[in-house]
Amino acid sequence: MSAPARPAPAPLAPERAAQLAAEFGLKPDEFERVLAILGRAPSLTELGIFSVMWSEHCSYKSSRVWLRQLPTKAPWVIHGPGENAGVIDIGDGLAAIFKMESHNHPSFIEPYQGAATGVGGILRDVFTMGARPIANLNALRFGAPDHPRTKHILDGVVRGIGGYGNCVGVPTVGGEVNFHPSYNGNPLVNAMTVGIAPRDRIFLSAAAGIGNPVVYVGSKTGRDGIHGATMASTEFTADSEEKRPTVQVGDPYAEKLLIEACLELMATDAIVAIQDMGAAGLTSSSVEMAGKGGVGIELDLDAVPQRETGMTAYEMMLSESQERMLLILKPGREGVAEAIFRKWELDFAVIGHLTDTGHIVIRHQGAVEADIPLAPLESEAPLYHRPTAETPKQPLLPPDSVPSPMGLAEALQVLIGSPDLCSRRWIWDQYDSTVGGQTVQRPGAADAAIVKLEDSPRALAMTTDVTPRYCAADPEEGGRQAVAEAWRNITATGARPLAITDNMNFGNPEKPEIMGQFASAVRGMASACTALDFPVVSGNVSLYNETEGKGILPTPAIGGVGVIEDAAKAVGYGLAPGLDLVLVGETAGHLGQSLWLREIAGREEGAPPPVDLAAERRNGDFVRARILSGAIAACHDVSDGGLLVALAEMAIAGTAGATLDPAPATLPAHAFWFGEDQGRYVLAARDASALLAAAEAAGVPARRIGRTGGGALVLPGAGSISVDDLRAAHERFLPALMAR
């Protein structure tokens, strides 16, 4: 239906409009574009809508041009980037739906609520598409352990993740945690959710049907989170603590009710389109739904459920109150939908309808507060080709160029207890990793989490990975390695990697060196995704991760998902006695940017380890096939800390130590045992001779490196360390940090 003639919103005075535009994060030329689109000065609500929709957080105005390079298609990809989450076919008529998103800035300002609402938001992205969430993961980065705020932020973030995920009843099954001074003023909290839906019951967000009702469901709207998207698109300054009002407050119990109500309504034929109210709240959900559908939308804010009195149109449109959804229903289905949401004790309100005007029209208390053409709001959104500067390449560090200041045993104990390699048990013990009863591999037992599907032998493998120090030294190689490691971790369980989601965490894109990092990382990721048939199906970009001009390490976090047909065939990495240890992959003793170099030699230099994608594919496919044949009892990829750290982790997770063979004479012992060469796996095999013969036939480098048994790691020519001592060193750091 065509909208009747309507008065224009009350405009702001020109000087006031320009002043507010700057405060809201719009550049002068962007504000001029707003004036041109409207043909007049904007109202306060209109200016708020433009500012959040054109924020970096919502529009990707600095990153879109680069993200187009990423491969997004494969025969098993049902929906790639552009929807609330990515969707892949996992067989038997089922689809996996997953995505990762950041809540970095809110988690610095208010760690508990920032992290909790990050979990809540990513859950909504997944179940809004019709999926029941089955697992949460995260990728966390904190400042130096001795920084005065690190303990406070770590404690709040972990409690927030656990508090929300545990209460909503979705297991938190995996993740990663690292520390570095670059995150002192800007921690990273990346949350990932994986869900399952029938392949033929996927719900999308494009609005359709002129006159169809627009329905608000969930919790009431308050003043929390106003301009959260804008805040997430700026650097932090010394007064960022004052931004607490822009951090949302979550209610996991309401989220649980919302999940059940939405899934119950999805079992009917009532829904035309559905979208969660995430960043920018009611603004982004209504604008994106109508824009994707090519229709107009008219909202009456008098009908919006409110938990505070006297809220203005500006506040309601920009509020980021949690646990809310926007639906487009078929005509006449309002009663069915309302009955379901009332049963689950949630708010339900018809707040508008679709129109043929191509505009978003906002009414409140009898006045038109906003009237914006939707097409130019999207098509004329800023798109920047920002200047880039390449990161200078560092030379390869020859393995014999750095002498070892200590023996293998002493170095291993230092590394296994260091902040980046210590046990994360203090963290994961606060997460319920088994709620739902489908978790096969808990944290600390395998390279990827394994969650079985109900009423099926099939399971999903999932992981999060990135090595920021590699990305800082060579962003392209670091981006390539992040994808390869996620692929490798899934492979190490026996699962077949299918697709990734990403979370691109970088500093200020207006600095050419930062934009260069971003562009290079994308190139590296694209090459790995292509070579490994591991497409990107969803993701998030988080820029301006800087405080007082100091940026974080480039951190393109990768969330990977794979499938294994029979969960019973999945392996972990814990050792048992009586097995041969076989190393798959080439070892050149690469020490550049390694943790050994940093923690033992006190140096941070050199090129990161190169990633040979052909070797990754060849080695990984071989390992996966051997696991599925039943020939492998345990498998662990070799990554941070190198081979000896991987063996120590396997011993700590299992019931046996091992006696190790000498390193090859062609390499310094510390380079062989602690080098971080890529594309490698340690296999615990029942028959090493058969495994080595199969590897030779496949053209895969492999060598026997020892045999399991006893209660210690026996190092060739370097004594031994008991597994109990290793475990004690491994477990010590986080409890000691949090007890200070």
VOGU-3710 file (C-alpha; in Angstrom, 3 decimals, decimal comma):
1> msaparpapa> 0,000/0,000/0,000  1,261/3,477/-0,763  1,872/5,712/2,200  -0,330/8,800/2,364  1,237/12,227/2,077  3,180/12,907/5,223  4,901/15,911/6,747  8,692/16,024/6,782  10,420/15,397/10,103  11,433/18,418/12,131
11> plaperaaql> 14,987/19,210/10,991  17,897/20,056/13,217  19,357/23,530/12,906  22,244/23,397/10,394  25,004/24,169/12,888  23,596/21,710/15,423  23,251/19,019/12,768  26,880/19,430/11,684  28,050/19,362/15,298  26,092/16,193/16,111
21> aaefglkpde> 27,200/14,502/12,890  30,808/14,900/14,000  29,987/13,615/17,485  28,230/10,609/15,950  31,287/9,725/13,862  30,247/11,026/10,436  33,011/12,690/8,418  32,206/16,095/6,868  31,886/14,633/3,353  29,647/11,854/4,682
31> fervlailgr> 27,400/14,442/6,307  27,213/16,338/2,994  26,105/13,071/1,378  23,329/12,758/3,993  22,115/16,247/3,132  22,124/15,400/-0,574  20,143/12,193/-0,061  17,493/13,888/2,061  17,479/17,197/0,184  17,195/18,928/3,548
41> apsltelgif> 18,666/18,960/7,048  18,083/15,709/8,966  16,083/15,258/12,122  17,891/13,916/15,179  16,504/10,432/14,550  17,500/10,513/10,892  21,007/11,635/11,743  21,247/8,813/14,268  20,118/6,286/11,664  22,667/7,464/9,101
51> svmwsehcsy> 25,466/7,531/11,654  24,993/3,943/12,799  24,234/2,488/9,355  27,310/4,229/7,934  29,518/3,346/10,884  32,472/1,078/10,234  30,817/-1,561/12,380  27,678/-1,746/10,235  28,778/-0,679/6,752  32,289/-2,191/6,449
61> kssrvwlrql> 33,174/0,927/4,503  36,934/0,351/4,791  36,924/-3,422/4,374  34,286/-4,333/1,772  36,604/-3,770/-1,152  39,088/-6,324/0,228  36,629/-8,898/1,564  35,357/-9,508/-1,969  38,563/-11,446/-2,633  37,587/-14,240/-0,253
71> ptkapwvihg> 36,182/-17,438/-1,789  32,630/-17,990/-0,544  31,214/-20,794/-2,686  31,405/-24,583/-2,679  28,907/-27,354/-3,483  28,128/-27,671/0,239  27,618/-23,919/0,841  23,904/-23,068/1,059  24,201/-19,426/2,146  27,423/-17,451/2,282
81> pgenagvidi> 28,141/-13,924/3,552  25,218/-11,514/3,516  22,852/-13,348/5,821  22,841/-13,410/9,600  25,150/-16,448/9,546  26,680/-18,867/7,078  24,903/-22,109/6,166  26,502/-25,346/4,941  25,082/-28,743/4,021  26,297/-31,469/6,396
91> gdglaaifkm> 24,279/-34,361/4,970  21,161/-36,284/6,014  18,992/-33,268/5,247  20,723/-31,108/7,867  22,566/-27,812/7,716  25,140/-26,286/10,054  24,681/-22,546/10,645  27,515/-20,596/12,237  29,204/-17,241/12,634  31,743/-15,403/14,779
101> eshnhpsfie> 31,418/-11,782/15,923  33,351/-9,358/18,088  32,416/-7,555/21,270  35,813/-6,003/21,845  35,078/-2,416/22,794  32,166/-3,219/25,139  34,295/-5,856/26,886  36,989/-3,296/27,661  34,472/-0,857/29,128  32,401/-3,420/31,049
111> pyqgaatgvg> 34,018/-6,883/30,790  31,191/-9,003/32,181  28,295/-7,507/30,244  30,414/-6,880/27,167  31,335/-10,549/26,899  27,917/-11,836/27,973  26,047/-9,800/25,368  28,588/-10,851/22,774  27,521/-14,444/23,393  23,854/-13,476/23,342
121> gilrdvftmg> 24,205/-11,588/20,066  25,941/-14,398/18,206  23,386/-16,906/19,475  20,630/-14,755/17,960  22,449/-14,545/14,628  22,287/-18,330/14,456  18,829/-19,173/15,767  17,232/-16,363/13,755  17,938/-18,555/10,718  16,042/-21,502/12,161
131> arpianlnal> 18,915/-23,316/13,860  19,017/-24,739/17,345  22,387/-23,664/18,790  24,510/-26,671/19,791  27,858/-25,085/20,676  29,621/-21,857/21,576  33,317/-21,104/21,102  35,437/-18,015/21,586  38,760/-16,408/20,693  40,102/-14,127/23,423
141> rfgapdhprt> 43,091/-11,796/23,598  44,197/-9,985/26,739  46,998/-7,592/27,638  50,259/-8,409/29,371  49,652/-10,516/32,492  51,378/-7,922/34,668  49,305/-5,019/33,335  47,076/-3,639/36,132  43,823/-4,129/34,167  44,467/-7,573/32,676
151> khildgvvrg> 43,288/-9,596/35,657  40,085/-7,540/35,976  39,241/-7,821/32,273  40,100/-11,535/32,083  37,968/-12,313/35,110  34,968/-10,320/33,872  35,106/-11,662/30,318  35,351/-15,294/31,390  32,533/-14,898/33,919  30,424/-13,125/31,297
161> iggygncvgv> 30,895/-15,866/28,703  30,224/-18,595/31,239  27,359/-16,786/32,896  25,456/-16,280/29,649  26,258/-19,545/27,877  25,686/-21,704/30,948  22,339/-20,103/31,734  21,035/-20,280/28,183  21,908/-23,968/28,036  24,361/-24,020/25,110
171> ptvggevnfh> 27,728/-25,681/25,805  30,929/-23,675/25,433  33,179/-26,308/23,893  36,313/-24,598/22,645  38,332/-21,501/22,009  41,722/-19,914/22,456  43,302/-17,381/24,811  46,505/-15,376/24,412  48,256/-12,476/26,114  50,281/-9,618/24,621
181> psyngnplvn> 50,963/-5,993/25,622  49,304/-4,738/22,419  45,948/-5,736/23,932  46,514/-3,817/27,193  43,977/-1,144/26,294  41,900/-3,157/23,850  41,117/-6,799/24,610  39,524/-8,950/21,932  36,383/-10,943/22,670  35,276/-12,916/19,611
191> amtvgiaprd> 32,281/-15,194/20,146  31,196/-18,009/17,825  28,024/-20,118/17,763  27,229/-23,223/15,742  23,658/-24,445/15,254  21,784/-27,168/13,392  18,666/-26,791/11,234  16,775/-28,836/8,638  18,313/-28,050/5,286  14,918/-27,097/3,823
201> riflsaaagi> 13,856/-24,861/6,762  16,335/-21,979/6,632  14,880/-18,561/7,490  16,198/-15,445/5,790  15,976/-11,731/6,495  14,701/-10,124/3,267  11,293/-8,535/3,885  8,521/-9,195/1,377  4,796/-8,570/0,957  3,449/-5,017/0,814
211> gnpvvyvgsk> 1,185/-4,485/3,803  2,621/-7,403/5,773  2,880/-6,712/9,502  6,191/-5,848/11,132  6,364/-7,501/14,541  8,606/-6,849/17,515  9,208/-9,777/19,923  11,380/-10,507/22,934  12,407/-8,170/25,732  11,484/-4,539/26,211
221> tgrdgihgat> 13,527/-1,643/24,850  15,605/0,454/27,229  18,313/3,050/26,961  21,238/0,626/27,119  23,547/0,311/24,153  22,590/3,579/22,443  25,241/4,326/19,804  27,036/1,059/20,572  27,794/0,521/16,880  29,307/3,988/16,615
231> masteftads> 31,372/3,423/19,751  32,677/0,175/18,240  33,880/2,149/15,198  36,219/4,534/16,989  39,500/4,370/18,831  39,532/4,350/22,610  40,852/7,290/24,581  41,614/7,899/28,216  37,944/8,704/28,929  36,544/5,488/27,448
241> eekrptvqvg> 35,413/4,384/30,909  32,717/7,064/30,560  31,130/5,077/27,736  29,576/2,504/30,055  26,037/3,573/29,061  26,754/2,326/25,516  27,287/-1,252/26,783  24,221/-3,462/26,603  22,896/-5,553/29,485  22,027/-9,166/28,762
251> dpyaekllie> 19,465/-11,586/30,200  20,301/-15,205/29,263  17,030/-16,505/30,695  15,072/-14,243/28,349  17,312/-15,423/25,508  16,473/-19,052/26,277  12,775/-18,244/26,133  13,320/-16,333/22,889  15,100/-19,306/21,306  12,261/-21,663/22,160
261> aclelmatda> 9,545/-19,236/21,073  11,222/-18,489/17,741  11,820/-22,161/16,969  8,199/-22,958/17,846  6,938/-20,208/15,532  9,316/-21,407/12,822  7,545/-24,763/12,872  4,461/-22,933/11,505  4,062/-21,138/8,177  3,728/-17,664/9,715
271> ivaiqdmgaa> 7,165/-16,148/9,116  8,103/-14,284/5,940  11,401/-12,904/7,255  13,183/-12,604/10,573  16,155/-10,614/11,869  17,687/-10,140/15,291  18,210/-6,648/16,673  21,976/-6,587/17,035  24,281/-3,626/16,483  22,159/-0,505/15,918
281> gltsssvema> 19,104/-2,371/17,198  15,764/-1,540/15,625  17,489/0,663/13,045  19,716/-2,001/11,501  17,105/-4,745/11,615  14,382/-2,677/9,917  16,685/-1,007/7,387  18,434/-4,246/6,408  15,233/-6,289/6,121  13,428/-3,733/4,001
291> gkggvgield> 16,535/-2,910/1,980  17,234/-6,554/1,120  13,611/-7,016/0,111  13,439/-3,854/-1,975  10,387/-2,580/-0,101  9,548/0,279/2,221  8,822/0,001/5,925  6,795/2,165/8,279  7,134/1,908/12,046  4,964/3,321/14,829
301> ldavpqretg> 7,207/3,597/17,865  4,264/4,158/20,183  3,723/0,396/19,908  7,306/-0,584/20,857  7,441/-2,284/24,287  9,490/-0,005/26,535  10,946/-0,602/29,970  11,702/3,087/30,611  9,431/6,094/30,484  9,769/9,054/28,185
311> mtayemmlse> 11,906/7,366/25,556  12,360/9,358/22,369  12,267/8,046/18,816  16,017/8,571/18,588  16,589/6,460/21,705  14,280/3,655/20,610  15,766/3,413/17,132  19,357/3,319/18,390  18,918/1,286/21,556  20,830/-1,982/21,567
321> sqermllilk> 18,795/-3,597/24,319  19,258/-7,330/24,106  17,052/-10,370/23,407  14,880/-8,700/20,742  13,860/-9,807/17,247  12,011/-8,253/14,313  9,671/-10,396/12,214  7,685/-9,972/9,037  4,586/-12,165/9,268  2,080/-13,361/6,743
331> pgregvaeai> -1,201/-11,433/6,962  -3,574/-12,897/9,508  -0,904/-14,898/11,341  -0,432/-12,371/14,104  -2,689/-14,246/16,504  -0,807/-17,516/16,134  2,512/-15,764/16,680  1,293/-13,714/19,630  -0,037/-16,792/21,397  3,373/-18,460/21,154
341> frkweldfav> 5,318/-15,495/22,450  2,843/-14,785/25,251  3,102/-18,429/26,291  6,873/-17,979/26,626  6,276/-14,749/28,635  7,834/-12,505/26,004  6,665/-9,204/24,574  4,847/-9,224/21,248  3,777/-6,109/19,364  2,807/-5,213/15,817
351> ighltdtghi> 4,827/-2,037/15,324  4,422/-1,359/11,619  3,938/-2,680/8,104  5,739/-2,948/4,768  5,047/-0,334/2,103  5,831/0,269/-1,553  7,458/3,639/-0,899  11,070/2,462/-0,714  11,419/4,618/2,412  11,786/3,915/6,108
361> virhqgavea> 9,238/6,089/7,885  9,313/6,433/11,659  6,303/7,809/13,526  6,137/8,633/17,210  3,450/10,431/19,180  1,703/11,600/16,047  4,786/13,073/14,387  7,013/11,778/11,611  10,464/11,477/13,172  12,302/10,040/10,152
371> diplaplese> 11,634/9,602/6,436  14,663/8,208/4,589  14,913/6,581/1,141  16,349/3,112/1,746  18,155/2,527/-1,538  20,594/5,438/-1,260  21,003/4,758/2,477  22,708/1,555/1,336  23,909/2,280/-2,216  25,434/5,643/-1,319
381> aplyhrptae> 26,994/4,417/1,904  30,695/5,258/1,997  33,094/2,792/0,373  36,728/3,644/0,887  39,770/2,513/-1,054  42,094/3,542/1,711  45,849/3,856/1,114  47,864/0,780/2,054  51,480/0,319/3,084  53,081/-3,108/3,017
391> tpkqpllppd> 54,597/-4,526/6,197  58,361/-4,769/5,652  59,452/-8,362/5,182  61,787/-9,832/7,775  64,492/-12,319/6,775  64,285/-16,003/7,578  66,109/-16,853/10,785  68,550/-19,734/10,174  68,054/-22,477/12,802  71,727/-22,408/13,776
401> svpspmglae> 71,814/-18,618/14,237  70,305/-18,577/17,728  72,134/-20,636/20,364  70,076/-22,150/23,158  70,671/-20,582/26,580  69,313/-23,670/28,368  68,705/-27,381/27,929  65,672/-29,005/26,321  64,080/-30,088/29,609  64,407/-26,676/31,247
411> alqvligspd> 63,151/-24,882/28,125  60,150/-27,206/27,893  59,146/-26,478/31,473  59,371/-22,733/30,865  57,348/-22,937/27,670  54,630/-25,277/28,923  53,976/-22,895/31,817  54,157/-19,644/29,811  51,055/-17,447/29,411  50,444/-18,470/25,779
421> lcsrrwiwdq> 50,887/-22,227/26,374  49,703/-22,797/29,932  46,585/-24,799/30,729  43,331/-22,938/30,216  41,561/-25,137/32,760  40,874/-22,170/35,070  38,900/-20,704/32,168  37,082/-23,695/30,734  36,090/-25,003/34,165  33,821/-21,939/34,363
431> ydstvggqtv> 32,069/-22,983/31,155  29,537/-25,793/30,958  30,971/-27,759/28,053  28,644/-30,762/28,297  25,129/-29,317/28,717  22,926/-30,985/26,128  24,824/-34,250/26,455  26,235/-34,247/22,904  29,811/-33,100/23,539  32,250/-35,854/22,529
441> qrpgaadaai> 35,558/-34,031/23,083  35,826/-31,548/25,919  38,353/-28,684/26,010  41,936/-29,829/26,495  41,411/-33,266/24,942  41,556/-32,695/21,182  42,617/-30,125/18,597  38,974/-29,340/17,813  35,784/-29,690/19,813  33,527/-32,551/18,728
451> vkledspral> 29,760/-32,270/19,207  27,557/-35,173/18,139  24,247/-34,598/16,388  21,148/-35,979/18,064  19,843/-39,298/16,736  22,798/-39,630/14,376  26,347/-41,022/14,461  27,508/-37,854/12,685  29,310/-35,067/14,577  30,658/-31,595/13,924
461> amttdvtpry> 34,240/-30,573/14,649  34,886/-26,910/15,405  37,818/-24,692/16,328  39,056/-21,089/16,526  42,601/-20,170/15,505  45,007/-17,344/14,679  48,632/-16,539/15,546  48,832/-12,738/15,803  52,631/-12,569/16,137  52,905/-14,233/12,715
471> caadpeeggr> 50,400/-11,741/11,300  52,375/-8,796/12,690  55,590/-10,016/11,092  53,987/-10,934/7,748  50,212/-10,365/7,519  49,801/-12,405/4,335  51,649/-15,415/5,691  49,860/-14,979/9,022  46,435/-14,923/7,346  47,359/-18,010/5,355
481> qavaeawrni> 48,575/-19,789/8,492  45,430/-18,962/10,498  43,211/-20,680/7,912  45,632/-23,590/7,557  45,777/-24,165/11,305  41,994/-24,225/11,616  41,894/-26,762/8,749  44,659/-28,767/10,437  42,975/-28,795/13,850  39,736/-30,130/12,386
491> tatgarplai> 41,651/-32,691/10,332  43,553/-33,868/13,437  40,303/-35,221/14,899  39,422/-37,169/11,756  36,799/-34,682/10,567  36,574/-33,178/7,077  36,909/-29,366/7,150  34,020/-27,659/5,334  33,975/-23,894/5,855  35,084/-20,984/8,003
501> tdnmnfgnpe> 33,786/-17,839/9,600  36,226/-15,038/10,348  36,634/-12,159/12,757  38,979/-9,535/11,358  40,400/-7,587/14,324  42,690/-4,714/13,302  43,664/-1,199/14,324  42,818/2,142/12,724  42,165/1,644/8,971  42,942/5,307/8,303
511> kpeimgqfas> 46,607/4,435/8,861  48,112/2,984/5,660  50,168/0,413/7,554  47,028/-0,954/9,252  45,060/-1,052/6,010  48,061/-2,794/4,468  47,935/-5,426/7,201  44,261/-5,993/6,518  44,655/-6,284/2,753  47,609/-8,647/3,064
521> avrgmasact> 45,877/-10,848/5,620  42,860/-11,184/3,331  45,151/-12,218/0,448  46,726/-14,892/2,589  43,377/-16,146/3,838  41,970/-16,259/0,306  44,877/-18,339/-0,973  44,526/-20,853/1,876  40,734/-21,073/1,601  41,051/-21,762/-2,121
531> aldfpvvsgn> 43,815/-24,361/-1,818  42,100/-26,198/1,035  38,489/-26,011/-0,287  37,608/-24,184/2,910  35,345/-21,248/1,904  34,319/-18,278/4,034  30,571/-18,311/4,707  30,214/-15,565/7,328  32,264/-13,154/9,357  32,775/-9,865/11,102
541> vslynetegk> 35,183/-6,944/10,831  36,315/-5,060/13,927  38,492/-2,044/13,209  39,766/0,872/15,297  41,079/-1,510/17,943  43,421/1,129/19,311  43,808/3,016/22,556  45,666/6,318/22,716  46,962/5,618/19,202  48,423/2,201/20,027
551> gilptpaigg> 46,950/-0,607/17,941  46,591/-4,307/18,601  48,503/-6,994/16,735  46,613/-7,820/13,527  44,319/-10,664/14,586  42,232/-12,285/11,815  40,592/-14,967/13,958  39,298/-18,010/12,079  36,414/-20,204/13,202  36,358/-23,513/11,359
561> vgviedaaka> 33,677/-26,203/11,102  33,958/-29,736/9,742  31,996/-32,965/9,790  32,823/-36,546/10,700  30,392/-39,255/9,639  30,913/-41,382/12,751  31,740/-39,606/16,004  33,124/-42,862/17,392  36,036/-42,578/14,944  37,126/-39,141/16,154
571> vgyglapgld> 40,415/-39,033/18,057  41,862/-36,758/20,678  45,513/-36,190/21,489  45,946/-37,917/24,858  48,685/-40,592/24,882  48,220/-44,194/26,004  51,099/-46,644/26,590  52,472/-49,016/23,980  52,160/-46,817/20,859  54,682/-45,617/18,301
581> lvlvgetagh> 55,007/-41,870/17,762  55,271/-40,706/14,176  55,868/-37,146/12,965  54,171/-36,272/9,673  55,502/-33,284/7,728  58,842/-31,628/7,021  60,903/-30,117/9,836  63,357/-27,356/8,964  63,698/-26,033/12,508  61,946/-22,693/11,907
591> lgqslwlrei> 62,554/-20,455/14,928  61,497/-17,064/13,508  58,587/-15,568/15,520  58,437/-18,770/17,583  57,480/-18,896/21,236  60,859/-20,503/21,980  62,569/-17,461/20,500  60,453/-15,087/22,587  60,219/-16,946/25,884  63,649/-18,633/25,978
601> agreegappp> 65,962/-16,476/23,842  64,202/-13,193/24,671  63,921/-12,142/21,028  61,040/-11,367/18,668  62,264/-11,323/15,082  62,476/-13,081/11,760  59,909/-14,190/9,237  57,073/-16,417/10,474  57,110/-20,038/9,316  56,099/-20,347/5,657
611> vdlaaerrng> 52,915/-22,233/4,818  53,161/-24,685/1,919  49,501/-25,117/1,031  50,103/-28,098/-1,247  51,932/-29,848/1,594  49,155/-28,875/4,050  46,565/-30,488/1,804  48,631/-33,601/1,090  49,672/-34,187/4,709  46,248/-33,444/6,141
621> dfvrarilsg> 44,342/-35,652/3,718  46,745/-38,491/4,514  46,369/-38,059/8,280  42,573/-37,898/8,097  42,390/-41,082/6,049  44,607/-42,936/8,532  42,482/-41,762/11,458  39,269/-42,913/9,797  40,865/-46,291/8,994  41,354/-46,883/12,720
631> aiaachdvsd> 45,152/-46,941/12,515  45,663/-43,870/14,746  44,989/-43,804/18,488  45,827/-40,116/19,003  46,735/-37,120/16,856  47,931/-33,605/17,611  48,929/-30,872/15,198  52,275/-29,167/15,812  51,852/-25,438/16,326  52,828/-22,972/19,075
641> ggllvalaem> 55,961/-24,136/20,863  56,843/-26,775/18,312  57,181/-30,539/18,472  58,277/-31,009/22,088  55,437/-28,846/23,382  52,959/-30,885/21,289  54,331/-34,104/22,826  54,128/-32,636/26,326  50,493/-31,639/25,754  49,729/-35,165/24,533
651> aiagtagatl> 51,329/-36,687/27,619  49,522/-34,292/29,985  46,161/-35,079/28,339  46,717/-38,833/28,417  47,896/-41,667/30,632  51,501/-42,160/29,505  54,787/-40,454/28,844  57,179/-41,346/26,035  60,790/-42,101/25,231  61,873/-39,960/22,309
661> dpapatlpah> 64,367/-40,651/19,524  67,300/-38,288/18,868  66,867/-35,248/16,642  68,423/-35,480/13,181  72,084/-34,482/13,134  71,348/-31,915/10,416  69,572/-29,585/12,858  70,367/-28,085/16,261  68,363/-30,059/18,813  66,466/-27,005/20,071
671> afwfgedqgr> 65,484/-26,051/16,508  64,139/-29,545/15,791  62,172/-29,787/19,030  60,908/-26,183/19,305  60,763/-24,941/15,716  57,265/-24,049/14,515  57,326/-25,496/10,987  53,822/-25,788/9,563  51,810/-28,667/8,126  52,901/-31,173/10,792
681> yvlaardasa> 51,113/-33,729/12,974  52,201/-36,125/15,714  50,446/-39,485/15,383  50,289/-42,190/18,046  50,090/-45,345/15,940  49,547/-48,981/16,721  51,835/-50,006/13,857  54,510/-47,496/12,882  55,918/-49,622/10,076  52,565/-49,810/8,270
691> llaaaeaagv> 52,005/-46,094/8,789  55,446/-45,168/7,479  54,979/-47,414/4,447  51,624/-45,784/3,692  53,164/-42,327/4,061  55,992/-43,189/1,678  53,519/-44,498/-0,882  51,532/-41,244/-0,590  54,617/-39,036/-0,875  54,111/-37,736/2,660
701> parrigrtgg> 57,196/-37,012/4,809  57,053/-39,078/8,012  59,498/-40,353/10,629  59,288/-42,310/13,857  60,180/-40,093/16,823  59,590/-42,348/19,849  57,348/-44,734/21,745  54,824/-44,133/24,510  55,017/-45,574/28,002  56,114/-44,770/31,524
711> galvlpgags> 55,395/-41,653/33,496  57,902/-39,240/31,964  59,070/-37,668/28,738  62,558/-39,099/28,237  64,549/-36,688/26,084  67,474/-38,009/24,017  70,682/-36,937/25,703  68,834/-34,429/27,878  67,409/-36,415/30,777  63,694/-36,696/31,485
721> isvddlraah> 60,754/-34,804/32,954  57,914/-36,534/34,759  54,472/-35,999/33,318  53,318/-34,952/36,800  55,928/-32,175/36,846  54,919/-31,086/33,362  51,270/-31,036/34,392  52,064/-28,978/37,503  54,022/-26,446/35,436  51,255/-26,377/32,841
731> erflpalmar> 48,493/-25,759/35,381  50,233/-23,138/37,489  50,033/-19,837/35,634  46,356/-18,833/35,454  45,386/-19,796/39,035  48,456/-17,904/40,286  47,594/-14,851/38,178  44,019/-14,759/39,408  45,061/-15,302/43,051  47,201/-12,145/43,116
//
